[in-house]
């Protein structure tokens, strides 16, 4: 196997003098060869208990009902909706990152866009589970769709649940199309190099007869740019709808006009943090140090730092708006966030989302992979705390003192907190085993562009 070394020139993203054949060999060996899979099998075995726990939790909820959640008469959303918002945020980021970087012609996109788009597919699929299992009768979730029926039952279009259903469905279908379009040239490469008959047929079907002609490339590039242009407003609209689940209500702290853009930036924030962790895993597990370099991590760290500043400004805006409005319920809620039973979690939220990322002002921190991993993990924890505290603080501190109750997580809540993480890792590992984790044709294009410059 040809293993590329990191670029000696700090201005280059790829190794100097790398060939097209070398790029193909470095990316395609996990799929075409049957050796050196010890680390993959260890990772798969580690994720299986989490997958089993998730499936057991789903069976239990469908069998026993939502009483297994820790919800009460006040905190009726509990952990399910917080997990939904967290996962859909991560899912929104993958296609947004890929589309924005394509439109702005960022060369470092070539090494990360494929697994960022795959991240979207898995995260959105997991996110779609939570609104369904949160329903009192989840077996009737299809009532959310306006299908012809004898009961003349139609969805309530003023319900945020209906908005979520259509936003998730439309975004998932679009993300599958966008991911698959980028896979076609690489599928043709694997079709031509596969040694087994099954591999030739499998990748041949995925390649759709791709022959790499000038006409094929022209149509492919045109469609890819068109979809990227459509992806950006679609992503913004999807997570804005998620933000409107809260902002369309009359609860204190939720009727904020800043929620839609605040949620969009939060999605990009947590999404880039997840991409950094996946890039670290891919780089180490598949020996791709020459293709995912310090330059890539530096660029992603700068994006995270920008999002951290926007998130900090959003928190400050929330506090200022509550003070400036003079509304007792709004001021009381802010005081409750800092002094109520969840104040340690709120402190961790501010630490992980606002303070810790300021380390990335330092170039050395941006290029230190251990430091970047710690910051990214902190951001993912902080963003989950933000989602859960949006629900717990507001629903647990209603206008009526008699309606104020704290939330205590049950075993089912803990199961659906950690179980889907293992399910996500399991799906990503399967993707890394059977599909090229890095876009070979785009890396080859970048290598030729850098060589010419």
C-alpha positions as CSV (number, residue, x, y, z in Angstrom):
1,X,0.0,0.0,0.0
2,X,1.2,3.4,-0.9
3,X,1.2,5.7,2.1
4,X,1.5,9.4,1.4
5,X,3.5,11.6,3.8
6,X,2.4,15.0,5.0
7,X,3.3,18.0,2.8
8,X,6.7,19.6,3.5
9,X,5.5,22.9,2.2
10,X,3.2,24.4,4.9
11,X,1.2,26.2,2.1
12,X,0.2,22.9,0.5
13,X,-2.6,20.7,1.6
14,X,-1.3,17.5,0.1
15,X,2.0,15.7,-0.2
16,X,4.3,17.0,-2.9
17,X,4.6,14.8,-5.9
18,X,1.7,12.4,-5.0
19,X,0.4,10.6,-8.0
20,X,-3.2,9.7,-9.0
21,X,-2.4,6.1,-8.6
22,X,-1.0,6.7,-5.1
23,X,-4.1,8.6,-4.0
24,X,-6.4,5.8,-5.3
25,X,-4.3,3.2,-3.5
26,X,-4.2,5.1,-0.2
27,X,-8.0,5.7,-0.1
28,X,-9.2,2.4,-1.7
29,X,-7.2,-0.2,0.2
30,X,-9.7,-0.5,3.1
31,X,-12.4,-1.5,0.6
32,X,-10.4,-3.7,-1.9
33,X,-8.0,-5.4,0.5
34,X,-8.8,-7.9,3.3
35,X,-6.0,-7.3,5.7
36,X,-5.1,-4.8,8.5
37,X,-8.6,-4.7,9.9
38,X,-7.8,-5.4,13.5
39,X,-8.6,-1.8,14.7
40,X,-11.9,-1.8,12.7
41,X,-13.1,-5.1,14.3
42,X,-12.2,-3.8,17.8
43,X,-14.2,-0.6,17.2
44,X,-17.2,-2.6,15.9
45,X,-17.2,-4.9,18.9
46,X,-17.0,-1.8,21.2
47,X,-20.1,-0.3,19.6
48,X,-22.3,-3.4,19.7
49,X,-23.4,-3.0,23.3
50,X,-24.6,0.5,22.6
51,X,-26.5,-0.7,19.5
52,X,-28.1,-3.4,21.5
53,X,-29.0,-0.9,24.3
54,X,-30.7,1.4,21.7
55,X,-32.7,-1.4,20.2
56,X,-33.7,-2.7,23.7
57,X,-34.8,0.9,24.6
58,X,-36.9,1.1,21.4
59,X,-38.6,-2.2,22.1
60,X,-39.3,-1.2,25.7
61,X,-40.8,2.1,24.7
62,X,-43.1,0.5,22.1
63,X,-44.1,-2.2,24.6
64,X,-44.5,-0.2,27.8
65,X,-45.1,3.3,26.6
66,X,-43.7,6.8,27.3
67,X,-44.0,6.2,31.1
68,X,-40.4,4.9,30.9
69,X,-39.2,8.4,30.3
70,X,-38.4,10.7,33.2
71,X,-41.1,13.2,32.1
72,X,-43.6,14.7,34.4
73,X,-46.6,17.0,34.1
74,X,-44.3,20.0,33.7
75,X,-41.3,18.6,31.8
76,X,-43.3,16.9,29.1
77,X,-40.5,17.1,26.5
78,X,-37.8,15.6,28.6
79,X,-34.6,14.3,27.0
80,X,-36.1,13.0,23.7
81,X,-36.6,16.4,22.1
82,X,-33.3,17.7,23.4
83,X,-31.6,14.7,21.8
84,X,-33.6,15.3,18.6
85,X,-32.4,18.9,18.4
86,X,-28.8,17.9,19.2
87,X,-28.7,15.2,16.5
88,X,-30.4,17.2,13.9
89,X,-27.9,20.0,14.5
90,X,-25.0,17.7,13.9
91,X,-26.8,16.3,10.8
92,X,-27.5,19.8,9.4
93,X,-23.8,20.7,9.6
94,X,-22.5,18.0,7.3
95,X,-24.3,19.1,4.1
96,X,-23.9,22.8,5.1
97,X,-20.2,22.4,5.5
98,X,-19.8,20.5,2.2
99,X,-22.1,22.9,0.3
100,X,-20.6,26.1,1.6
101,X,-17.0,25.0,1.1
102,X,-17.8,23.9,-2.5
103,X,-19.5,27.2,-3.3
104,X,-16.5,29.2,-1.9
105,X,-14.0,26.9,-3.6
106,X,-12.1,25.9,-0.5
107,X,-9.5,23.2,-1.5
108,X,-9.3,21.7,2.0
109,X,-12.9,20.5,1.5
110,X,-11.7,17.6,-0.7
111,X,-10.4,15.5,2.3
112,X,-13.4,15.9,4.6
113,X,-16.6,16.4,2.6
114,X,-17.3,12.7,2.0
115,X,-17.4,11.6,5.7
116,X,-19.1,15.0,6.7
117,X,-21.9,14.2,4.3
118,X,-22.1,10.6,5.6
119,X,-22.3,12.0,9.1
120,X,-25.3,13.9,8.0
121,X,-27.1,10.8,6.8
122,X,-26.6,8.9,10.0
123,X,-27.2,11.8,12.4
124,X,-30.4,12.9,10.7
125,X,-31.7,9.3,10.6
126,X,-31.0,9.0,14.4
127,X,-32.6,12.4,15.0
128,X,-35.8,11.3,13.2
129,X,-36.3,8.5,15.7
130,X,-36.8,10.8,18.8
131,X,-39.9,12.7,17.8
132,X,-41.5,9.4,17.0
133,X,-40.7,7.6,20.2
134,X,-41.7,10.6,22.2
135,X,-45.2,10.3,20.9
136,X,-47.8,8.8,23.2
137,X,-48.7,6.4,20.5
138,X,-45.6,6.1,18.3
139,X,-47.1,3.3,16.2
140,X,-49.3,6.0,14.6
141,X,-46.5,8.3,13.6
142,X,-47.6,8.1,10.0
143,X,-50.6,10.2,10.8
144,X,-48.3,13.1,10.5
145,X,-48.3,12.6,6.7
146,X,-51.3,13.9,4.7
147,X,-52.3,10.5,3.2
148,X,-55.8,9.7,1.9
149,X,-57.8,7.8,4.6
150,X,-61.4,6.9,5.4
151,X,-61.3,8.9,8.7
152,X,-60.7,12.2,6.9
153,X,-57.9,12.8,9.4
154,X,-55.4,15.5,8.3
155,X,-52.4,16.8,10.1
156,X,-52.6,20.0,12.1
157,X,-50.3,22.3,10.1
158,X,-50.0,24.8,13.0
159,X,-48.2,22.1,15.0
160,X,-44.5,22.3,15.2
161,X,-44.4,18.5,15.1
162,X,-45.7,18.6,11.6
163,X,-42.9,21.1,10.7
164,X,-40.3,18.7,12.1
165,X,-41.6,15.8,10.2
166,X,-41.4,17.5,6.8
167,X,-38.2,19.3,7.5
168,X,-36.4,16.0,8.5
169,X,-37.8,14.1,5.6
170,X,-37.0,16.7,2.9
171,X,-33.5,17.2,4.3
172,X,-32.7,13.5,4.6
173,X,-33.8,12.9,1.0
174,X,-31.8,15.9,-0.3
175,X,-28.7,14.8,1.7
176,X,-28.8,11.3,0.3
177,X,-28.9,12.7,-3.2
178,X,-26.1,15.2,-2.6
179,X,-23.9,12.5,-1.0
180,X,-24.6,9.9,-3.7
181,X,-23.8,12.4,-6.5
182,X,-20.3,12.9,-5.1
183,X,-19.8,9.2,-4.8
184,X,-20.5,8.3,-8.5
185,X,-16.9,8.9,-9.9
186,X,-15.3,7.1,-7.0
187,X,-17.7,4.2,-7.4
188,X,-16.6,3.9,-11.0
189,X,-12.9,3.8,-9.8
190,X,-13.7,1.0,-7.4
191,X,-15.7,-0.8,-10.1
192,X,-12.7,-0.9,-12.4
193,X,-10.3,-2.0,-9.6
194,X,-12.4,-4.5,-7.7
195,X,-11.2,-8.1,-8.0
196,X,-14.3,-9.9,-6.8
197,X,-17.3,-10.3,-9.0
198,X,-19.6,-9.0,-6.3
199,X,-17.5,-5.8,-5.9
200,X,-17.5,-5.2,-9.6
201,X,-21.3,-5.6,-9.8
202,X,-21.9,-3.6,-6.6
203,X,-19.8,-0.6,-7.5
204,X,-20.9,-0.9,-11.1
205,X,-24.5,-0.4,-10.1
206,X,-23.6,2.6,-7.9
207,X,-21.5,4.1,-10.8
208,X,-24.6,4.3,-13.1
209,X,-22.5,3.7,-16.2
210,X,-19.9,6.4,-15.4
211,X,-17.1,6.5,-18.0
212,X,-15.4,9.8,-17.1
213,X,-16.2,11.5,-20.4
214,X,-16.1,15.3,-20.8
215,X,-19.9,15.3,-21.0
216,X,-20.2,13.2,-17.8
217,X,-17.9,15.6,-15.9
218,X,-19.7,18.7,-17.2
219,X,-23.1,17.4,-16.1
220,X,-21.7,16.2,-12.8
221,X,-20.1,19.5,-11.9
222,X,-23.1,21.5,-13.0
223,X,-25.5,19.4,-10.9
224,X,-23.1,19.4,-7.9
225,X,-22.9,23.2,-7.8
226,X,-26.7,23.5,-8.3
227,X,-27.3,21.1,-5.3
228,X,-24.7,22.9,-3.2
229,X,-26.5,26.2,-3.9
230,X,-29.8,24.7,-2.9
231,X,-28.3,23.0,0.2
232,X,-27.3,26.2,2.0
233,X,-30.9,27.8,2.2
234,X,-32.4,24.3,2.8
235,X,-30.1,23.7,5.8
236,X,-30.8,27.2,7.2
237,X,-34.6,26.6,6.8
238,X,-34.5,23.2,8.4
239,X,-32.8,24.2,11.6
240,X,-34.7,27.5,11.7
241,X,-37.9,25.3,11.8
242,X,-36.3,23.5,14.7
243,X,-35.7,26.8,16.4
244,X,-39.3,27.8,15.8
245,X,-40.5,24.8,17.7
246,X,-39.5,26.9,20.7
247,X,-39.8,30.4,19.5
248,X,-43.4,30.0,18.3
249,X,-44.5,29.3,21.9
250,X,-45.4,31.7,24.7
251,X,-43.1,30.2,27.3
252,X,-40.6,32.5,29.0
253,X,-37.2,32.4,27.4
254,X,-38.5,30.7,24.2
255,X,-40.3,33.6,22.4
256,X,-36.9,34.8,21.1
257,X,-36.6,36.1,17.5
258,X,-32.9,35.2,17.7
259,X,-33.7,31.5,18.0
260,X,-33.7,30.6,14.2
261,X,-30.2,32.0,13.4
262,X,-29.0,31.0,16.8
263,X,-30.0,27.4,16.1
264,X,-28.4,27.5,12.7
265,X,-25.0,28.7,14.0
266,X,-25.3,26.2,16.9
267,X,-25.8,23.4,14.3
268,X,-22.6,24.4,12.5
269,X,-20.8,24.7,15.8
270,X,-21.5,21.2,17.0
271,X,-21.3,19.8,13.5
272,X,-17.7,21.1,12.9
273,X,-16.8,19.7,16.3
274,X,-18.0,16.3,15.3
275,X,-16.3,16.5,11.9
276,X,-13.0,17.3,13.8
277,X,-13.4,14.1,15.9
278,X,-14.3,12.0,12.9
279,X,-11.3,13.4,10.9
280,X,-9.0,12.5,13.8
281,X,-10.4,8.9,13.8
282,X,-10.2,8.5,10.0
283,X,-6.7,10.0,9.9
284,X,-5.5,7.5,12.6
285,X,-7.5,4.5,11.7
286,X,-6.9,4.5,7.9
287,X,-3.4,6.0,7.8
288,X,-4.5,9.1,6.0
289,X,-2.1,11.6,7.6
290,X,-1.0,12.8,4.2
291,X,-4.5,13.8,3.2
292,X,-6.0,15.1,6.5
293,X,-3.2,17.4,7.6
294,X,-2.6,20.2,10.1
295,X,-3.8,22.7,7.6
296,X,-7.2,21.0,7.6
297,X,-7.5,21.1,11.4
298,X,-6.4,24.7,11.5
299,X,-9.1,25.7,9.0
300,X,-11.8,23.8,11.0
301,X,-10.6,25.3,14.2
302,X,-11.0,28.8,12.9
303,X,-14.6,28.0,11.9
304,X,-15.2,26.6,15.4
305,X,-13.7,29.8,16.9
306,X,-16.0,32.0,14.8
307,X,-19.0,30.0,15.8
308,X,-18.0,30.2,19.5
309,X,-18.0,34.0,19.3
310,X,-21.4,34.0,17.7
311,X,-22.8,31.6,20.3
312,X,-21.3,33.8,23.1
313,X,-23.0,36.9,21.6
314,X,-26.3,34.9,21.4
315,X,-26.1,34.1,25.1
316,X,-25.3,37.7,26.0
317,X,-28.2,38.8,23.8
318,X,-30.6,36.5,25.7
319,X,-29.5,37.9,29.0
320,X,-29.7,41.5,27.8
321,X,-33.2,41.0,26.2
322,X,-34.6,39.6,29.4
323,X,-33.2,42.5,31.4
324,X,-34.2,45.2,28.9
325,X,-37.8,43.9,28.5
326,X,-38.5,44.4,32.1
327,X,-40.7,41.3,32.0
328,X,-40.7,39.6,35.4
329,X,-41.0,36.0,34.0
330,X,-38.0,36.6,31.7
331,X,-35.8,38.0,34.4
332,X,-36.8,35.3,36.8
333,X,-35.9,32.6,34.2
334,X,-32.4,34.1,33.7
335,X,-31.9,34.2,37.5
336,X,-33.1,30.6,37.7
337,X,-30.5,29.5,35.1
338,X,-27.7,30.9,37.3
339,X,-29.1,30.0,40.7
340,X,-31.6,27.1,40.2
341,X,-31.0,23.4,40.6
342,X,-29.4,23.2,37.1
343,X,-26.8,25.9,37.7
344,X,-23.8,23.6,37.6
345,X,-24.9,22.3,34.2
346,X,-25.4,25.9,33.0
347,X,-21.9,26.8,34.2
348,X,-20.4,23.8,32.3
349,X,-22.4,25.0,29.3
350,X,-20.7,28.4,29.4
351,X,-17.3,26.8,30.0
352,X,-17.5,24.4,27.1
353,X,-19.3,26.6,24.6
354,X,-17.8,30.1,25.3
355,X,-14.5,29.9,27.3
356,X,-12.8,26.6,26.3
357,X,-12.9,27.4,22.5
358,X,-11.0,30.7,23.1
359,X,-7.8,28.5,23.2
360,X,-8.1,28.3,19.5
361,X,-6.9,31.9,19.2
362,X,-3.5,30.3,19.6
363,X,-2.1,28.8,16.3
364,X,-0.3,26.2,18.4
365,X,-3.6,25.1,19.9
366,X,-5.3,24.9,16.6
367,X,-2.6,22.5,15.3
368,X,-2.3,20.4,18.4
369,X,-4.6,17.5,17.8
370,X,-5.0,16.6,21.4
371,X,-6.0,20.1,22.3
372,X,-8.4,20.3,19.4
373,X,-9.9,16.9,20.4
374,X,-10.5,18.1,23.9
375,X,-12.1,21.4,22.7
376,X,-14.4,19.5,20.2
377,X,-15.6,17.0,22.9
378,X,-16.2,19.9,25.2
379,X,-18.3,21.7,22.5
380,X,-20.4,18.6,21.9
381,X,-21.1,18.2,25.6
382,X,-21.8,21.9,25.9
383,X,-24.2,22.0,23.0
384,X,-26.1,19.0,24.4
385,X,-26.3,20.8,27.8
386,X,-27.6,23.8,26.0
387,X,-30.4,21.8,24.2
388,X,-31.4,20.0,27.4
389,X,-31.3,23.2,29.6
390,X,-33.5,25.1,27.1
391,X,-36.1,22.6,27.9
392,X,-35.5,21.9,31.6
393,X,-35.1,25.5,32.7
394,X,-38.1,26.8,30.8
395,X,-40.5,24.0,31.4
396,X,-39.3,23.6,35.0
397,X,-39.8,27.3,35.8
398,X,-43.2,28.1,34.5
399,X,-45.1,31.3,35.3
400,X,-47.1,29.5,38.0
401,X,-44.9,28.4,41.0
402,X,-47.2,25.4,41.5
403,X,-46.1,24.1,38.0
404,X,-42.4,24.2,38.8
405,X,-40.8,20.7,38.9
406,X,-37.3,19.4,38.3
407,X,-36.5,16.7,35.9
408,X,-34.9,13.4,37.0
409,X,-33.5,11.2,34.3
410,X,-34.7,7.6,34.2
411,X,-32.7,4.5,33.0
412,X,-34.5,4.9,29.6
413,X,-33.3,8.5,29.4
414,X,-29.7,7.4,30.0
415,X,-30.0,4.6,27.5
416,X,-31.1,7.1,24.8
417,X,-28.4,9.5,25.7
418,X,-25.5,7.1,25.2
419,X,-27.0,4.3,23.0
420,X,-27.4,6.4,19.9
421,X,-23.8,7.6,20.1
422,X,-22.7,3.9,19.7
423,X,-25.3,3.4,16.9
424,X,-23.8,6.4,15.1
425,X,-20.3,5.1,15.5
426,X,-21.4,1.6,14.3
427,X,-23.0,3.1,11.1
428,X,-20.0,5.2,10.4
429,X,-17.6,2.3,10.8
430,X,-19.7,0.3,8.3
431,X,-19.5,3.3,5.9
432,X,-15.7,3.4,6.3
433,X,-15.5,-0.3,5.5
434,X,-17.5,-0.4,2.3
435,X,-17.2,3.1,0.8
436,X,-14.3,5.5,0.1
437,X,-14.0,7.7,3.2
438,X,-12.2,10.5,1.2
439,X,-13.3,11.8,-2.2
440,X,-10.6,10.4,-4.5
441,X,-11.4,12.4,-7.6
442,X,-11.5,15.7,-5.7
443,X,-8.2,15.0,-3.9
444,X,-6.7,14.2,-7.3
445,X,-8.0,17.5,-8.7
446,X,-6.5,19.3,-5.7
447,X,-3.2,17.6,-6.2
448,X,-3.0,18.6,-9.8
449,X,-4.0,22.2,-8.9
450,X,-1.3,22.4,-6.3
451,X,1.3,20.9,-8.6
452,X,0.5,23.4,-11.3
453,X,0.7,26.4,-8.8
